[in-house]
Each structure stands twice: as structure tokens, then as C-alpha cells.
Amino acid sequence: MNISDVTGSVAGEIDIFQQKYKTVLHSSNTLVDKVTRYVLRQQGKQIRPALVLLSAKMCGGITESTYRAAIMVELLHSATLIHDDVVDGAEMRRGLASINALWKNKISVLIGDFLLSKGLIYSLEHKDYTSLHTVSEAVRRISEGEILQIQKTRSLDISEEDYLSVISDKTASLIASSCAMGAATATDDESKIAGMKHYGEYLGLAFQIRDDLLDYTGDSKKTGKQMGIDIKDKKITLPLIHALRNSPQPEQKMIRSILKSSRKRAVKSDEVIAFVTRKGGLEYAAGVAEGFASKALASISPFPESDAKTSLQHLVDFVMKRQH
């Protein structure tokens, strides 16, 4: 199963969204237009716009305001990815050179700002105040999540609670917002909007934990990143947190000494992966992800059966089985 199979019930609507999105991205500034056309080439699975469309379809029907919400979400998501690449010093994004690798950091930051402002102005022009409020809250959460992760990574002092707070803000917030925004364009029923928001939050948590697991178990040819790259980048995720928590002090000290040294991380990431595997970190994290996946499914169980609901159920399964 691939993502197009999962989102097939809104395939036509996704095509319409993509055409509208290209139009909104256009700029009269030749450099901005050149970079934004490159941004379009970097587009991934477009799960977030699809979630906007599916949520609206399940809650009453897709409208013009639904397409605008999907555009806002994709603009914000693209902006955060560009800014992330600058913060991380990443040179590749989805198999292509990153914006900062081609145009350097200053242009990259400004393009990210351009996309974010484009989304905010676009919503104001159409008086989409509910969507504007929702997406602005997501921007706040994404920023705070990034800062908390940097703060905790520097001190190597990150608990499971901290980790869940970081991924809730950095990843789940925008997925939850996508679902809530889509629902709100189709219904005024607050219980339905809340149900979709909860679905998105739990799906986002499961998605990020599964993504972090791929650093230990994934095939680099499929995932697009080397195994152990999170360790080399000093990113402490749930499998490692669990392994450290369930180890004697001398073993913890040895692993932390590797994490503290960029030289050791570069050559000893395999040791950390073996440690996490031996301590049951992979099974534990997979179990936590399963728990969130079950909560996501429970959040939409009250909704009547429909093609959109089936797609949302299949999306949970897709996230849990993804290998890249």
C-alpha cells in the first residue's frame, strides 16, 4: 500500500489543490519564483493537505474554504521544513539538494518567511479567521517544540515526557491542525471538529515515533537517510530514552559519553543502536506508537461509515507499517 492508495477517495480534489497551490506560490520576483518552483519539486507525500480534504469530506463536504485551508497548511509545512534544514545544516531534502545548500542560509530563511507570510495574508484576504487562528497556534507550538528539543539535547537530559511534548508540538500539532481546519470548513459541530483534532494529534504522535524507529531499523535506500543519523546528530528519541532508563549507571555513563562527543557519535553509532536493541528500546517505542494509533482510530469511530473514514483508518495502518 502506498499513500496514493490511502488517499484515493480524494484523488481528484488533491489534483485541484495542487493547481491552486502552484498559483498561490507564484511571485513577481524572479528569484523568489525560481526558489518556490524548486520547493514544488521537493514536495513529499502531501499527507497534511490530504488530511484537510479527508476531514472536510467526512464532516459534510469539501468547499473552497477547504482548499484554502489545505494551501495554508502546506505553506506552513514547507516553511518549517526550510527553516529546519537551516537549523540542522541539512544538505538534502527528499532526495534533492536543500534550499540552503543551493541558495545559502539567508535566502532560505527569507523564503521560509515568505511562505509563512503568504499563508497568513492568504487567509486574511479570504476572512478565514478560524483557520488563521488554528494555524497560528500550530506555528507557536512548532517553535516551542523545536526550542525545547534544542534545550534538552544540549544537556542530554530528556525524559519520555519531554520527548512526547517535543513531538506533540513539532509534528503532531500541524497534523492535528490540518484535521481540525478541514472539519471546520465543513461543519459547525464542535464535537466533530474536536474528534478530528484528536485523531490528528494521535496520528502525528504515532507517525513521529515510527519515523524515529526507522533510524534504528530502516533501509537507507528506502528511507533516504542513513541508519544512525539521528544519533550522529545527537537526537535522543524514545527507543534510546527507554534503553537509558533501564540500564545501570555505568552503562548509561558509557552511552552518554558517546553522545556528548561528535567524534565518538560519528564512529560509534552502531554501538548505540546495538545498545538500544539489546535493552528493548525498539519494542517499547513500537508499543507506544501502537497505543497512539489505537487512540487515533477510536477518535473517529463515532463518525458514520464513508470512503473518507475508510481512508483515514487506512492512513493509520499506513503510518504504522511504513518503511520510509
Sequence and secondary structure as in RCSB ss.txt:
>XXXX:A:sequence
MNISDVTGSVAGEIDIFQQKYKTVLHSSNTLVDKVTRYVLRQQGKQIRPALVLLSAKMCGGITESTYRAAIMVEL
LHSATLIHDDVVDGAEMRRGLASINALWKNKISVLIGDFLLSKGLIYSLEHKDYTSLHTVSEAVRRISEGEILQI
QKTRSLDISEEDYLSVISDKTASLIASSCAMGAATATDDESKIAGMKHYGEYLGLAFQIRDDLLDYTGDSKKTGK
QMGIDIKDKKITLPLIHALRNSPQPEQKMIRSILKSSRKRAVKSDEVIAFVTRKGGLEYAAGVAEGFASKALASI
SPFPESDAKTSLQHLVDFVMKRQH
>XXXX:A:secstr
  HHHHTGGGHHHHHHHHHHHHHHH  SSHHHHHHHHHHHHT    HHHHHHHHHHHHHT   HHHHHHHHHHHH
HHHHHHHHHHHHHT  EETTEE HHHHHHHHHHHHHHHHHHHHHHHHHHHTT HHHHHHHHHHHHHHHHHHHHHH
HHHHHT   HHHHHHHHIIIIIHHHHHHHHHHHHTT   HHHHHHHHHHHHHHHHHHHHHHHHHHHH  HHHHSS
 TTHHHHTT   HHHHHHHHTS HHHHHHHHHHHH HHHHHHHHHHHHHHHHHTTHHHHHHHHHHHHHHHHHHHH
TTS   HHHHHHHHHHHHHHH   
